[in-house]
Amino acid sequence: MESTVNSEDIRWRQRFNQFERAFLLLKSAIDIETLSIIERAGLIQFFEMAFELSWKLLKDYQEAEGFAINSPRDAIKQAFQSGIITA
């Protein structure tokens, strides 16, 4: 059981690093005042990537804490209930 806990802990930490990189890419794209059509498409991709990684990060973290998460909705709902994220 101990190795499972450790691997789950490592997993959410790795996911956090991936999310952090994706968020920084998204932020740098948002900071550009005038975007071409291609740059706008890239911005949308950065958003999709950051959102996908954010809910998976929440899922991995909460599973490491003992919660059963089955969907993005479950991950976000439980994160609100646990106080991980706030409105």
A tleap script that builds the chain and sets N, CA, C and O, in Angstrom:
source leaprc.protein.ff14SB
mol = sequence {
  NMET GLU SER THR VAL ASN SER GLU ASP ILE
  ARG TRP ARG GLN ARG PHE ASN GLN PHE GLU
  ARG ALA PHE LEU LEU LEU LYS SER ALA ILE
  ASP ILE GLU THR LEU SER ILE ILE GLU ARG
  ALA GLY LEU ILE GLN PHE PHE GLU MET ALA
  PHE GLU LEU SER TRP LYS LEU LEU LYS ASP
  TYR GLN GLU ALA GLU GLY PHE ALA ILE ASN
  SER PRO ARG ASP ALA ILE LYS GLN ALA PHE
  GLN SER GLY ILE ILE THR CALA
}
set mol.1.N position { 0.828 -1.204 0.000 }
set mol.1.CA position { 0.000 0.000 0.000 }
set mol.1.C position { 0.865 1.259 0.000 }
set mol.1.O position { 0.524 2.255 -0.637 }
set mol.2.N position { 1.978 1.206 0.714 }
set mol.2.CA position { 2.847 2.384 0.811 }
set mol.2.C position { 3.358 2.812 -0.559 }
set mol.2.O position { 3.425 4.008 -0.844 }
set mol.3.N position { 3.723 1.845 -1.420 }
set mol.3.CA position { 4.223 2.214 -2.748 }
set mol.3.C position { 3.132 2.858 -3.591 }
set mol.3.O position { 3.429 3.722 -4.415 }
set mol.4.N position { 1.863 2.454 -3.404 }
set mol.4.CA position { 0.752 3.068 -4.121 }
set mol.4.C position { 0.596 4.529 -3.710 }
set mol.4.O position { 0.416 5.399 -4.562 }
set mol.5.N position { 0.663 4.797 -2.427 }
set mol.5.CA position { 0.544 6.172 -1.937 }
set mol.5.C position { 1.672 7.019 -2.501 }
set mol.5.O position { 1.439 8.140 -2.955 }
set mol.6.N position { 2.884 6.500 -2.478 }
set mol.6.CA position { 4.020 7.247 -3.008 }
set mol.6.C position { 3.882 7.510 -4.500 }
set mol.6.O position { 4.176 8.614 -4.960 }
set mol.7.N position { 3.440 6.516 -5.265 }
set mol.7.CA position { 3.298 6.715 -6.708 }
set mol.7.C position { 2.178 7.705 -7.016 }
set mol.7.O position { 2.288 8.480 -7.966 }
set mol.8.N position { 1.096 7.691 -6.222 }
set mol.8.CA position { 0.016 8.660 -6.421 }
set mol.8.C position { 0.488 10.064 -6.082 }
set mol.8.O position { 0.121 11.027 -6.756 }
set mol.9.N position { 1.302 10.184 -5.038 }
set mol.9.CA position { 1.850 11.483 -4.654 }
set mol.9.C position { 2.762 12.021 -5.756 }
set mol.9.O position { 2.697 13.200 -6.105 }
set mol.10.N position { 3.599 11.161 -6.293 }
set mol.10.CA position { 4.496 11.565 -7.380 }
set mol.10.C position { 3.689 11.958 -8.610 }
set mol.10.O position { 4.016 12.932 -9.289 }
set mol.11.N position { 2.633 11.201 -8.897 }
set mol.11.CA position { 1.822 11.458 -10.091 }
set mol.11.C position { 1.222 12.862 -10.077 }
set mol.11.O position { 1.314 13.585 -11.069 }
set mol.12.N position { 0.598 13.256 -8.942 }
set mol.12.CA position { -0.024 14.586 -8.934 }
set mol.12.C position { 1.030 15.673 -8.968 }
set mol.12.O position { 0.779 16.746 -9.517 }
set mol.13.N position { 2.202 15.431 -8.400 }
set mol.13.CA position { 3.274 16.434 -8.453 }
set mol.13.C position { 3.791 16.607 -9.885 }
set mol.13.O position { 4.075 17.724 -10.317 }
set mol.14.N position { 3.910 15.503 -10.609 }
set mol.14.CA position { 4.311 15.588 -12.018 }
set mol.14.C position { 3.242 16.321 -12.827 }
set mol.14.O position { 3.553 17.152 -13.680 }
set mol.15.N position { 1.986 16.001 -12.545 }
set mol.15.CA position { 0.881 16.660 -13.244 }
set mol.15.C position { 0.887 18.155 -12.941 }
set mol.15.O position { 0.592 18.962 -13.823 }
set mol.16.N position { 1.219 18.538 -11.710 }
set mol.16.CA position { 1.299 19.952 -11.355 }
set mol.16.C position { 2.359 20.656 -12.199 }
set mol.16.O position { 2.121 21.756 -12.697 }
set mol.17.N position { 3.515 20.039 -12.363 }
set mol.17.CA position { 4.575 20.637 -13.183 }
set mol.17.C position { 4.120 20.817 -14.627 }
set mol.17.O position { 4.413 21.838 -15.249 }
set mol.18.N position { 3.402 19.825 -15.163 }
set mol.18.CA position { 2.869 19.939 -16.523 }
set mol.18.C position { 1.850 21.070 -16.610 }
set mol.18.O position { 1.866 21.856 -17.558 }
set mol.19.N position { 0.966 21.150 -15.619 }
set mol.19.CA position { -0.040 22.206 -15.599 }
set mol.19.C position { 0.614 23.580 -15.512 }
set mol.19.O position { 0.211 24.510 -16.210 }
set mol.20.N position { 1.615 23.705 -14.662 }
set mol.20.CA position { 2.293 24.991 -14.490 }
set mol.20.C position { 2.896 25.474 -15.812 }
set mol.20.O position { 2.785 26.652 -16.151 }
set mol.21.N position { 3.530 24.573 -16.552 }
set mol.21.CA position { 4.100 24.946 -17.858 }
set mol.21.C position { 2.998 25.364 -18.834 }
set mol.21.O position { 3.139 26.360 -19.544 }
set mol.22.N position { 1.897 24.599 -18.868 }
set mol.22.CA position { 0.787 24.925 -19.765 }
set mol.22.C position { 0.158 26.261 -19.392 }
set mol.22.O position { -0.193 27.047 -20.273 }
set mol.23.N position { 0.014 26.525 -18.102 }
set mol.23.CA position { -0.566 27.786 -17.643 }
set mol.23.C position { 0.311 28.968 -18.048 }
set mol.23.O position { -0.200 30.004 -18.471 }
set mol.24.N position { 1.618 28.818 -17.921 }
set mol.24.CA position { 2.528 29.903 -18.309 }
set mol.24.C position { 2.455 30.174 -19.811 }
set mol.24.O position { 2.522 31.328 -20.233 }
set mol.25.N position { 2.318 29.128 -20.616 }
set mol.25.CA position { 2.137 29.319 -22.060 }
set mol.25.C position { 0.834 30.063 -22.345 }
set mol.25.O position { 0.801 30.983 -23.163 }
set mol.26.N position { -0.233 29.659 -21.666 }
set mol.26.CA position { -1.524 30.331 -21.831 }
set mol.26.C position { -1.419 31.793 -21.427 }
set mol.26.O position { -1.895 32.671 -22.146 }
set mol.27.N position { -0.806 32.058 -20.294 }
set mol.27.CA position { -0.668 33.434 -19.812 }
set mol.27.C position { 0.133 34.284 -20.793 }
set mol.27.O position { -0.229 35.433 -21.049 }
set mol.28.N position { 1.204 33.744 -21.338 }
set mol.28.CA position { 2.005 34.525 -22.286 }
set mol.28.C position { 1.215 34.809 -23.563 }
set mol.28.O position { 1.375 35.874 -24.159 }
set mol.29.N position { 0.369 33.878 -23.987 }
set mol.29.CA position { -0.458 34.110 -25.173 }
set mol.29.C position { -1.540 35.149 -24.890 }
set mol.29.O position { -1.860 35.961 -25.758 }
set mol.30.N position { -2.101 35.130 -23.692 }
set mol.30.CA position { -3.132 36.104 -23.316 }
set mol.30.C position { -2.554 37.511 -23.273 }
set mol.30.O position { -3.245 38.478 -23.593 }
set mol.31.N position { -1.298 37.629 -22.883 }
set mol.31.CA position { -0.660 38.942 -22.745 }
set mol.31.C position { -0.405 39.641 -24.086 }
set mol.31.O position { -0.119 40.838 -24.114 }
set mol.32.N position { -0.506 38.906 -25.186 }
set mol.32.CA position { -0.325 39.515 -26.506 }
set mol.32.C position { -1.589 40.306 -26.838 }
set mol.32.O position { -2.691 39.757 -26.820 }
set mol.33.N position { -1.429 41.592 -27.141 }
set mol.33.CA position { -2.602 42.451 -27.351 }
set mol.33.C position { -3.349 42.141 -28.641 }
set mol.33.O position { -4.574 42.015 -28.625 }
set mol.34.N position { -2.646 42.019 -29.741 }
set mol.34.CA position { -3.294 41.769 -31.023 }
set mol.34.C position { -2.854 40.404 -31.540 }
set mol.34.O position { -1.667 40.163 -31.757 }
set mol.35.N position { -3.827 39.516 -31.733 }
set mol.35.CA position { -3.524 38.161 -32.175 }
set mol.35.C position { -4.004 37.940 -33.600 }
set mol.35.O position { -5.092 38.376 -33.974 }
set mol.36.N position { -3.187 37.265 -34.386 }
set mol.36.CA position { -3.619 36.845 -35.716 }
set mol.36.C position { -4.569 35.659 -35.551 }
set mol.36.O position { -4.739 35.146 -34.445 }
set mol.37.N position { -5.175 35.233 -36.627 }
set mol.37.CA position { -6.090 34.087 -36.572 }
set mol.37.C position { -5.352 32.845 -36.079 }
set mol.37.O position { -5.882 32.084 -35.269 }
set mol.38.N position { -4.156 32.647 -36.559 }
set mol.38.CA position { -3.362 31.482 -36.151 }
set mol.38.C position { -2.976 31.587 -34.677 }
set mol.38.O position { -3.023 30.595 -33.950 }
set mol.39.N position { -2.599 32.774 -34.241 }
set mol.39.CA position { -2.260 32.964 -32.827 }
set mol.39.C position { -3.481 32.751 -31.939 }
set mol.39.O position { -3.368 32.205 -30.841 }
set mol.40.N position { -4.645 33.181 -32.414 }
set mol.40.CA position { -5.883 32.961 -31.664 }
set mol.40.C position { -6.173 31.465 -31.530 }
set mol.40.O position { -6.581 30.988 -30.470 }
set mol.41.N position { -5.953 30.736 -32.627 }
set mol.41.CA position { -6.144 29.280 -32.590 }
set mol.41.C position { -5.178 28.644 -31.589 }
set mol.41.O position { -5.547 27.721 -30.863 }
set mol.42.N position { -3.947 29.139 -31.555 }
set mol.42.CA position { -2.974 28.647 -30.583 }
set mol.42.C position { -3.388 28.955 -29.160 }
set mol.42.O position { -3.211 28.127 -28.266 }
set mol.43.N position { -3.940 30.147 -28.942 }
set mol.43.CA position { -4.422 30.534 -27.614 }
set mol.43.C position { -5.520 29.577 -27.155 }
set mol.43.O position { -5.541 29.155 -25.999 }
set mol.44.N position { -6.423 29.242 -28.060 }
set mol.44.CA position { -7.500 28.299 -27.731 }
set mol.44.C position { -6.914 26.941 -27.364 }
set mol.44.O position { -7.367 26.304 -26.413 }
set mol.45.N position { -5.908 26.496 -28.113 }
set mol.45.CA position { -5.251 25.223 -27.807 }
set mol.45.C position { -4.578 25.261 -26.435 }
set mol.45.O position { -4.657 24.296 -25.675 }
set mol.46.N position { -3.916 26.375 -26.123 }
set mol.46.CA position { -3.285 26.512 -24.806 }
set mol.46.C position { -4.330 26.440 -23.697 }
set mol.46.O position { -4.099 25.818 -22.660 }
set mol.47.N position { -5.496 27.086 -23.920 }
set mol.47.CA position { -6.565 27.037 -22.927 }
set mol.47.C position { -7.055 25.605 -22.740 }
set mol.47.O position { -7.200 25.135 -21.611 }
set mol.48.N position { -7.308 24.912 -23.851 }
set mol.48.CA position { -7.792 23.535 -23.767 }
set mol.48.C position { -6.792 22.645 -23.036 }
set mol.48.O position { -7.177 21.813 -22.214 }
set mol.49.N position { -5.513 22.824 -23.338 }
set mol.49.CA position { -4.470 22.040 -22.702 }
set mol.49.C position { -4.414 22.340 -21.198 }
set mol.49.O position { -4.313 21.422 -20.385 }
set mol.50.N position { -4.480 23.614 -20.835 }
set mol.50.CA position { -4.426 23.995 -19.419 }
set mol.50.C position { -5.650 23.473 -18.666 }
set mol.50.O position { -5.523 22.988 -17.542 }
set mol.51.N position { -6.832 23.569 -19.277 }
set mol.51.CA position { -8.038 23.070 -18.618 }
set mol.51.C position { -7.958 21.564 -18.409 }
set mol.51.O position { -8.261 21.065 -17.325 }
set mol.52.N position { -7.553 20.843 -19.444 }
set mol.52.CA position { -7.439 19.387 -19.358 }
set mol.52.C position { -6.463 18.982 -18.246 }
set mol.52.O position { -6.750 18.091 -17.447 }
set mol.53.N position { -5.324 19.641 -18.211 }
set mol.53.CA position { -4.344 19.331 -17.171 }
set mol.53.C position { -4.831 19.742 -15.784 }
set mol.53.O position { -4.498 19.088 -14.796 }
set mol.54.N position { -5.620 20.823 -15.699 }
set mol.54.CA position { -6.093 21.272 -14.383 }
set mol.54.C position { -7.034 20.258 -13.755 }
set mol.54.O position { -6.899 19.945 -12.572 }
set mol.55.N position { -7.986 19.738 -14.523 }
set mol.55.CA position { -8.906 18.791 -13.901 }
set mol.55.C position { -8.211 17.465 -13.618 }
set mol.55.O position { -8.535 16.789 -12.642 }
set mol.56.N position { -7.252 17.088 -14.472 }
set mol.56.CA position { -6.511 15.852 -14.209 }
set mol.56.C position { -5.612 16.004 -12.984 }
set mol.56.O position { -5.425 15.052 -12.227 }
set mol.57.N position { -5.057 17.199 -12.790 }
set mol.57.CA position { -4.275 17.478 -11.584 }
set mol.57.C position { -5.161 17.353 -10.348 }
set mol.57.O position { -4.778 16.718 -9.366 }
set mol.58.N position { -6.344 17.959 -10.399 }
set mol.58.CA position { -7.284 17.853 -9.279 }
set mol.58.C position { -7.656 16.398 -9.016 }
set mol.58.O position { -7.733 15.969 -7.865 }
set mol.59.N position { -7.884 15.648 -10.076 }
set mol.59.CA position { -8.225 14.226 -9.954 }
set mol.59.C position { -7.095 13.462 -9.278 }
set mol.59.O position { -7.326 12.746 -8.303 }
set mol.60.N position { -5.875 13.609 -9.789 }
set mol.60.CA position { -4.734 12.877 -9.231 }
set mol.60.C position { -4.496 13.240 -7.768 }
set mol.60.O position { -4.257 12.363 -6.938 }
set mol.61.N position { -4.563 14.528 -7.457 }
set mol.61.CA position { -4.333 14.971 -6.078 }
set mol.61.C position { -5.386 14.392 -5.139 }
set mol.61.O position { -5.063 13.867 -4.074 }
set mol.62.N position { -6.647 14.494 -5.548 }
set mol.62.CA position { -7.727 14.031 -4.677 }
set mol.62.C position { -7.732 12.515 -4.538 }
set mol.62.O position { -8.080 11.993 -3.478 }
set mol.63.N position { -7.350 11.805 -5.592 }
set mol.63.CA position { -7.236 10.354 -5.473 }
set mol.63.C position { -6.116 9.987 -4.498 }
set mol.63.O position { -6.240 9.021 -3.745 }
set mol.64.N position { -5.028 10.752 -4.511 }
set mol.64.CA position { -3.941 10.524 -3.549 }
set mol.64.C position { -4.418 10.779 -2.119 }
set mol.64.O position { -3.880 10.214 -1.166 }
set mol.65.N position { -5.435 11.638 -1.980 }
set mol.65.CA position { -6.017 11.939 -0.669 }
set mol.65.C position { -7.136 10.962 -0.294 }
set mol.65.O position { -7.711 11.068 0.789 }
set mol.66.N position { -7.450 10.008 -1.187 }
set mol.66.CA position { -8.430 8.977 -0.867 }
set mol.66.C position { -9.810 9.150 -1.470 }
set mol.66.O position { -10.700 8.348 -1.189 }
set mol.67.N position { -10.018 10.174 -2.290 }
set mol.67.CA position { -11.321 10.385 -2.929 }
set mol.67.C position { -11.400 9.599 -4.239 }
set mol.67.O position { -10.392 9.404 -4.918 }
set mol.68.N position { -12.601 9.156 -4.582 }
set mol.68.CA position { -12.846 8.485 -5.859 }
set mol.68.C position { -13.363 9.525 -6.845 }
set mol.68.O position { -14.441 10.087 -6.653 }
set mol.69.N position { -12.606 9.777 -7.885 }
set mol.69.CA position { -12.964 10.779 -8.892 }
set mol.69.C position { -13.120 10.069 -10.232 }
set mol.69.O position { -12.219 9.353 -10.670 }
set mol.70.N position { -14.284 10.273 -10.891 }
set mol.70.CA position { -14.560 9.568 -12.137 }
set mol.70.C position { -14.680 10.466 -13.359 }
set mol.70.O position { -14.700 9.971 -14.486 }
set mol.71.N position { -14.758 11.771 -13.159 }
set mol.71.CA position { -14.978 12.664 -14.296 }
set mol.71.C position { -14.445 14.058 -13.974 }
set mol.71.O position { -14.141 14.353 -12.818 }
set mol.72.N position { -14.330 14.922 -14.994 }
set mol.72.CA position { -13.932 16.305 -14.725 }
set mol.72.C position { -14.899 16.985 -13.753 }
set mol.72.O position { -14.480 17.730 -12.868 }
set mol.73.N position { -16.177 16.722 -13.925 }
set mol.73.CA position { -17.184 17.317 -13.037 }
set mol.73.C position { -16.963 16.888 -11.588 }
set mol.73.O position { -17.015 17.713 -10.676 }
set mol.74.N position { -16.717 15.592 -11.381 }
set mol.74.CA position { -16.428 15.092 -10.031 }
set mol.74.C position { -15.193 15.768 -9.447 }
set mol.74.O position { -15.183 16.154 -8.278 }
set mol.75.N position { -14.155 15.907 -10.264 }
set mol.75.CA position { -12.894 16.498 -9.794 }
set mol.75.C position { -13.100 17.938 -9.344 }
set mol.75.O position { -12.616 18.339 -8.286 }
set mol.76.N position { -13.815 18.711 -10.144 }
set mol.76.CA position { -14.036 20.123 -9.827 }
set mol.76.C position { -14.984 20.268 -8.640 }
set mol.76.O position { -14.745 21.081 -7.746 }
set mol.77.N position { -16.056 19.482 -8.630 }
set mol.77.CA position { -17.030 19.543 -7.532 }
set mol.77.C position { -16.367 19.195 -6.196 }
set mol.77.O position { -16.557 19.900 -5.206 }
set mol.78.N position { -15.599 18.118 -6.170 }
set mol.78.CA position { -14.935 17.708 -4.931 }
set mol.78.C position { -13.873 18.722 -4.514 }
set mol.78.O position { -13.672 18.948 -3.321 }
set mol.79.N position { -13.190 19.335 -5.481 }
set mol.79.CA position { -12.180 20.353 -5.161 }
set mol.79.C position { -12.830 21.553 -4.477 }
set mol.79.O position { -12.258 22.118 -3.544 }
set mol.80.N position { -14.024 21.947 -4.934 }
set mol.80.CA position { -14.763 23.026 -4.258 }
set mol.80.C position { -15.151 22.600 -2.847 }
set mol.80.O position { -14.969 23.354 -1.891 }
set mol.81.N position { -15.685 21.390 -2.724 }
set mol.81.CA position { -16.125 20.906 -1.413 }
set mol.81.C position { -14.962 20.784 -0.434 }
set mol.81.O position { -15.131 20.989 0.768 }
set mol.82.N position { -13.790 20.451 -0.948 }
set mol.82.CA position { -12.602 20.288 -0.095 }
set mol.82.C position { -11.879 21.597 0.172 }
set mol.82.O position { -10.971 21.649 1.002 }
set mol.83.N position { -12.279 22.658 -0.530 }
set mol.83.CA position { -11.627 23.951 -0.347 }
set mol.83.C position { -10.326 24.104 -1.120 }
set mol.83.O position { -9.570 25.044 -0.881 }
set mol.84.N position { -10.059 23.186 -2.046 }
set mol.84.CA position { -8.851 23.288 -2.869 }
set mol.84.C position { -8.966 24.480 -3.805 }
set mol.84.O position { -7.999 25.210 -4.022 }
set mol.85.N position { -10.160 24.668 -4.356 }
set mol.85.CA position { -10.440 25.840 -5.188 }
set mol.85.C position { -11.657 26.556 -4.614 }
set mol.85.O position { -12.511 25.939 -3.978 }
set mol.86.N position { -11.725 27.857 -4.844 }
set mol.86.CA position { -12.842 28.660 -4.346 }
set mol.86.C position { -13.408 29.496 -5.482 }
set mol.86.O position { -12.764 29.694 -6.512 }
set mol.87.N position { -14.617 29.978 -5.274 }
set mol.87.CA position { -15.273 30.796 -6.297 }
set mol.87.C position { -14.701 32.186 -6.330 }
set mol.87.O position { -15.135 33.013 -7.132 }
savepdb mol mol.pdb
quit
